[in-house]
Amino acid sequence: MEIFLDCLPCMLRQALEASRIVTDNTELQEKIIAEAINVIVNYKKYGYSPEMARAVHQVVKKLSGIYDPFKKIKERDIKTAKKVYPSLRDFLQQKRNDLYWALKIAATGNIIDSAINNNVNIEEENGYIEKELKKEFSICDIEIFQNKLKTSKRLLIIGDNAGETVFDRILAERLSDLDIIYSVRSEPIINDATIEDAFASGLNDYAKIISSGCSAPGIILKECSDEFLKAFADSDIIISKGQGNFESLSGIDKEVFFLLKAKCPMISQRLHVNLNEYVFKYQYY
């Protein structure tokens, strides 16, 4: 998916927010912003928005000297998500363990997105997560998914953010009769999940965790590891979580189910849904 002009101010906002996470020093923040602007000005050299986002956040890491700027935010999100995990399981039981709602729980975890908002509060007492869980999909190709499940043995889930991995545990448990592989980023980038984060969430109890080999907040296939590419080729079903993976995988010659919340106006327009609606969309070529 191409980079839109609307992506450019979003990248600048991300750089500013990240600079304020890593330092209170305004001079260092200014240096980060100045170098990030140089990246953004040259946006045409990048094939995908996640590729440009990586370059912007590498500026933050380089100038601050902090390898994982969002580490505390990821730890907070995983901790909070694990607190609500029992209520997620209860919600699915109330829905009679229905596959639709297992998918919806996993999609709801996509609200924890530091590229959009690094202060999402999913604590039970504020009722936010319950409201989000009850929202139905705007697009849901579940019939195709169910038909494929009848003859499938291996499922690859391409993960997105760290806190989301706890929500994905619900889906992995619901599909536990499959051989499930769960891929994460090769190194810290924004609040996306790494192997360390996936293990911290307990997802490893339900899936084999692998690195994609790609450090961008999306899947750039030419950069991925042999292990990931083999899983990508051999899996009977692929579920791609989140907007970054959608941006880099939409339009490729591969069957993929995209599972996400459309939090960006450009993504929602591309998917033909309203902003902040949930999508489970099948891509077939």
SVG drawing of the C-alpha trace seen along z (x, -y; Angstrom):
<svg xmlns="http://www.w3.org/2000/svg" viewBox="-23 -23 46 54">
<polyline fill="none" stroke="black" stroke-width="0.4" points="0.0,0.0 1.4,-3.4 2.4,-6.2 -0.2,-8.9 0.5,-12.6 -1.6,-12.2 1.0,-9.9 3.6,-12.7 2.1,-14.8 1.4,-11.5 5.0,-10.6 6.1,-14.0 3.6,-13.6 5.0,-10.2 8.6,-11.6 7.6,-14.4 5.7,-12.1 8.6,-9.6 11.1,-12.3 9.2,-13.4 9.1,-9.8 12.9,-9.4 14.0,-12.8 12.9,-16.0 15.9,-17.8 14.4,-20.2 17.6,-20.5 17.7,-16.8 14.0,-16.8 14.8,-19.5 17.6,-17.4 15.3,-14.3 12.6,-16.4 15.0,-18.0 16.5,-14.7 13.0,-13.1 11.9,-15.9 14.7,-15.0 13.4,-11.4 9.9,-12.6 10.9,-15.0 12.4,-12.1 9.3,-9.9 9.4,-8.8 12.4,-6.6 10.3,-4.3 8.0,-1.7 5.6,-1.5 4.5,-3.7 5.9,-1.1 9.3,-1.4 9.3,-5.2 8.0,-4.8 11.0,-2.6 13.4,-5.2 11.8,-7.9 11.9,-5.8 15.5,-4.8 16.3,-8.5 14.8,-8.5 16.8,-5.4 20.0,-6.7 20.0,-10.2 18.6,-9.1 20.8,-6.0 17.8,-4.1 17.3,-0.7 13.7,-0.3 12.0,-3.7 8.6,-2.2 9.7,0.6 7.9,-0.8 4.7,-1.4 4.8,2.2 5.3,3.6 2.4,1.5 0.2,2.6 1.0,6.3 0.5,6.1 -2.9,4.3 -4.0,6.7 -3.2,9.7 -5.4,8.2 -8.4,8.1 -7.5,11.5 -9.9,13.4 -12.8,11.1 -11.9,11.7 -12.3,15.4 -15.5,14.9 -16.8,12.7 -16.1,15.5 -17.8,18.1 -20.9,15.9 -20.8,15.9 -20.7,19.7 -17.1,19.9 -18.2,18.6 -15.4,18.2 -16.8,14.8 -16.3,13.4 -12.9,15.0 -11.8,13.2 -13.4,10.0 -11.5,10.2 -8.3,10.5 -9.3,7.5 -10.1,5.5 -6.6,5.8 -5.6,3.7 -6.7,0.6 -3.4,0.7 -1.4,-1.3 1.2,-3.8 1.6,-5.0 -2.0,-6.4 -2.2,-6.9 0.2,-5.7 -2.2,-6.3 -5.0,-3.9 -6.7,-2.8 -8.1,0.7 -8.6,1.1 -11.9,3.0 -13.4,0.3 -13.7,-2.4 -15.9,-0.2 -13.9,-1.1 -12.8,2.4 -16.3,3.8 -17.8,1.3 -15.1,2.1 -15.6,5.9 -19.3,5.6 -18.9,3.7 -19.4,6.0 -17.2,6.3 -18.1,3.9 -16.6,6.5 -16.3,10.1 -15.4,12.9 -15.9,15.5 -17.7,18.0 -14.6,18.2 -12.4,18.6 -14.6,21.4 -14.5,23.3 -10.7,23.1 -10.5,24.3 -12.1,27.6 -9.0,28.6 -6.3,26.6 -3.6,27.7 -1.2,24.8 -2.1,21.2 0.3,18.2 -0.6,15.2 1.4,12.1 1.4,10.1 1.2,6.4 1.5,4.6 2.7,6.0 -0.4,5.7 -2.4,7.2 -0.6,10.5 -2.7,11.1 -5.9,10.7 -4.5,13.0 -4.1,15.7 -7.9,16.0 -8.0,16.7 -5.0,19.1 -6.7,21.1 -9.9,21.2 -8.0,22.6 -5.8,24.9 -6.4,27.8 -4.2,26.1 -0.5,25.9 -0.1,22.1 2.9,20.0 3.0,16.4 5.4,14.0 6.7,10.8 9.2,8.0 12.9,8.8 13.7,5.8 11.9,3.1 9.9,0.6 7.2,-1.6 5.1,0.7 5.1,3.6 5.7,7.0 9.1,8.7 9.8,12.3 10.4,11.1 7.0,9.4 5.2,12.4 6.7,14.6 5.8,12.0 2.2,12.2 2.0,16.0 1.2,16.4 3.9,19.0 1.6,21.5 -0.6,21.5 1.7,20.8 5.2,21.2 6.8,17.7 9.1,16.7 10.7,13.5 9.7,12.2 13.3,11.0 11.9,7.6 12.4,4.6 9.7,2.4 6.2,2.0 4.9,4.1 5.9,7.1 8.4,6.2 8.8,9.6 12.1,9.0 13.6,8.4 12.1,11.3 14.0,14.3 14.0,17.7 12.1,19.1 9.3,16.6 9.2,17.0 8.9,20.7 6.0,20.3 4.4,17.7 4.6,20.2 3.6,23.3 0.8,22.1 -2.7,23.1 -4.2,19.9 -2.5,16.5 -4.0,13.9 -2.4,10.5 -3.0,8.3 -3.1,4.5 -2.7,1.6 1.1,1.7 0.9,5.3 -2.1,4.4 -0.2,1.5 2.7,3.8 0.8,6.9 -2.4,5.6 -2.2,6.2 0.4,9.0 -0.2,12.2 -1.2,14.2 -4.3,15.3 -4.4,13.4 -7.1,12.6 -6.6,9.0 -7.8,8.5 -7.7,5.0 -9.4,1.8 -9.3,-0.9 -7.9,-3.7 -6.5,-5.8 -8.7,-7.7 -6.6,-6.5 -6.8,-2.8 -10.6,-3.1 -11.0,-4.6 -9.0,-1.8 -11.1,0.8 -14.3,-1.1 -15.4,-1.3 -15.9,-4.1 -13.1,-5.3 -12.6,-3.1 -14.6,-0.2 -13.4,3.4 -12.5,5.6 -11.9,9.2 -11.2,9.2 -10.1,11.9 -7.6,11.1 -7.5,13.5 -5.5,13.2"/>
</svg>
